[in-house]
Amino acid sequence: MEDLKTPCENCGERIHSFATACHHCGAKREHPNFIGFLGGVKDEKAASVEDQKLRLMRLKRSPLSGERFEGKGVEQQCEENGTTAFADKALTQAYIGSVGAKLPKVLLVSAILGIVPVLGLIAGVIYYRLRLVAPFRRYLTFGQSFVTIWLLRIILVVLAILQVSFGGIVAVPLMALLNFLFYRSAFNKALSKANLL
């Protein structure tokens, strides 16, 4: 990541090519490089600054500097510029909405993967966890996610048995939907508790 840094157009400080603002002088960047959902930096430019901010937050990075948030919790701060992860309420709502917008596609892909016994279940779980669960779970502390994890495990064992017995075309999407609802709820509670919602 250090090798991929580029000089700020305003002050010359080396910053991430995917940052939406310079952490040193605060200058906004209109055309940051695109960063993929697994964190890979592309040569192409992001479609919009707002989309890039949401993408950075899904990767547990500051929406401005692109620096990684360390630790857990919704009140994390960027070490470079002091930005709190979810201080901007409009951006927080957009973040929650952007994860929810992926739900229809994830349910469809999960249903297709669920047709394949066992291997389809594994692939479906990995897929929906990356797309729907990780953006919320990354910001939850152990205590905030503990009850959610254990409730879901009990339900998921039952659904996994259904997948093997009756087919995963229903079971895997249902697992994805329940995970999304449970983790979104836990995330919203964490935000409310920190007065960020």
C-alpha positions in Angstrom: 0.0 0.0 0.0 2.9 2.4 0.8 4.3 1.9 -2.7 0.9 2.8 -4.3 0.7 6.1 -2.5 0.7 9.3 -4.7 1.5 12.9 -3.9 -1.4 15.2 -2.9 -2.2 17.6 -5.8 -2.4 20.5 -3.2 0.4 19.9 -0.7 2.6 17.1 -2.1 2.1 14.8 1.0 2.1 11.1 0.0 -1.5 9.8 0.3 -3.4 6.7 -0.8 -4.4 6.9 -4.4 -7.9 5.8 -3.4 -8.3 8.5 -0.7 -11.1 11.0 -1.1 -9.2 13.7 0.8 -5.6 14.4 1.8 -5.0 13.6 5.5 -2.4 16.3 5.8 -4.0 19.5 4.2 -7.6 18.3 3.9 -7.8 19.0 0.2 -10.7 17.0 -1.5 -9.8 14.6 -4.3 -12.4 14.4 -7.1 -11.0 11.4 -8.9 -9.6 8.8 -6.4 -8.6 5.4 -7.7 -11.2 2.6 -7.5 -10.7 0.1 -4.6 -12.4 -3.3 -5.0 -14.5 -5.1 -2.3 -11.5 -7.2 -1.3 -9.3 -4.2 -1.0 -7.4 -4.4 -4.4 -6.5 -1.0 -5.9 -7.4 -0.5 -9.6 -6.0 1.9 -12.1 -9.5 3.0 -13.0 -11.1 6.0 -11.2 -14.0 5.7 -8.8 -17.4 6.5 -10.3 -18.2 9.0 -7.6 -16.6 10.3 -4.4 -19.6 9.3 -2.3 -19.5 5.7 -3.6 -15.8 5.6 -2.8 -16.4 6.8 0.7 -18.9 4.0 1.2 -16.6 1.4 -0.3 -13.8 2.5 2.0 -16.0 2.2 5.0 -17.1 -1.3 4.0 -13.4 -2.2 4.0 -13.0 -0.6 7.5 -11.1 2.4 6.2 -11.5 6.1 6.8 -13.9 7.6 4.2 -11.4 10.5 3.8 -7.8 9.4 4.1 -8.4 5.7 3.3 -6.3 4.7 6.3 -7.4 1.4 8.0 -9.3 1.7 11.3 -7.6 -0.4 13.9 -9.5 -2.3 16.6 -13.3 -2.7 17.0 -16.3 -0.6 17.6 -18.3 2.1 15.8 -16.4 5.0 17.4 -13.0 4.2 15.9 -10.9 7.2 14.8 -8.5 7.5 11.9 -4.9 7.9 13.3 -4.0 10.2 10.3 -6.7 12.8 10.5 -8.9 12.0 13.6 -12.0 11.2 11.6 -14.5 9.1 13.6 -15.9 6.2 11.6 -19.6 7.1 11.8 -19.6 10.7 12.9 -21.4 11.8 9.7 -25.0 10.7 10.2 -26.0 11.1 6.5 -23.0 9.0 5.4 -23.8 6.4 8.1 -27.4 6.1 6.8 -26.0 5.8 3.2 -23.6 3.1 4.4 -26.4 1.0 6.0 -28.5 1.5 2.8 -25.6 0.5 0.5 -25.2 -2.8 2.3 -29.0 -3.4 2.2 -29.0 -2.6 -1.6 -26.9 -5.7 -2.1 -29.5 -8.0 -0.5 -31.6 -8.9 -3.7 -28.5 -9.9 -5.7 -27.0 -11.8 -2.8 -30.3 -13.7 -2.2 -30.4 -14.7 -5.9 -26.8 -15.8 -6.0 -27.2 -17.7 -2.7 -30.3 -19.5 -4.1 -28.3 -20.6 -7.2 -25.3 -21.7 -5.1 -27.7 -23.5 -2.7 -28.8 -25.9 -5.5 -25.4 -27.6 -5.2 -25.4 -29.9 -2.1 -22.7 -29.1 0.6 -20.2 -27.2 -1.7 -23.0 -24.8 -2.7 -23.7 -24.3 1.0 -20.1 -23.4 1.7 -19.8 -21.1 -1.3 -23.1 -19.4 -0.4 -22.1 -18.8 3.2 -18.7 -17.3 2.2 -20.4 -15.1 -0.4 -23.1 -13.7 1.8 -20.8 -13.2 4.7 -18.4 -11.1 2.5 -21.2 -9.0 1.0 -23.8 -8.6 3.8 -22.2 -9.6 7.2 -18.6 -8.3 7.0 -19.5 -4.6 6.5 -21.4 -4.6 9.9 -19.4 -7.2 11.8 -16.1 -5.4 11.2 -17.3 -2.6 13.5 -18.8 -4.6 16.3 -17.0 -5.4 19.5 -16.9 -9.0 20.8 -19.6 -8.2 23.4 -21.8 -6.6 20.7 -21.6 -9.5 18.4 -21.5 -12.4 20.9 -25.3 -12.9 21.3 -25.9 -12.4 17.6 -23.3 -15.0 16.7 -24.7 -17.7 19.0 -28.4 -17.1 18.1 -27.4 -17.3 14.4 -25.4 -20.5 14.9 -28.3 -22.3 16.3 -30.6 -21.2 13.5 -27.9 -21.9 10.8 -27.4 -25.5 12.0 -31.1 -26.1 11.5 -31.0 -24.4 8.0 -27.8 -26.4 7.1 -29.7 -29.6 7.8 -32.6 -28.3 5.7 -30.1 -27.6 2.9 -28.9 -31.2 2.8 -32.4 -32.7 3.3 -34.6 -30.5 1.1 -32.3 -28.4 -1.0 -30.5 -25.1 -0.5 -32.5 -23.1 -3.0 -34.5 -21.8 0.1 -32.1 -22.6 3.0 -29.0 -20.6 1.8 -30.9 -17.4 0.9 -32.8 -17.7 4.2 -29.4 -17.9 6.0 -28.2 -14.8 4.1 -31.3 -12.9 5.0 -31.2 -13.8 8.7 -27.5 -12.9 9.0 -28.2 -9.6 7.3 -31.1 -8.7 9.6 -29.3 -9.8 12.8 -26.1 -8.1 12.1 -27.8 -4.9 10.8 -29.8 -4.8 14.1 -26.7 -5.3 16.2 -24.9 -2.6 14.2 -27.8 -0.1 14.7 -27.9 -0.8 18.4 -24.1 -0.1 18.6 -24.6 3.2 16.8 -27.5 4.2 19.0 -25.6 3.3 22.2 -22.7 5.6 20.9 -25.2 8.4 20.0 -24.1 8.1 16.3 -27.5 7.3 14.8 
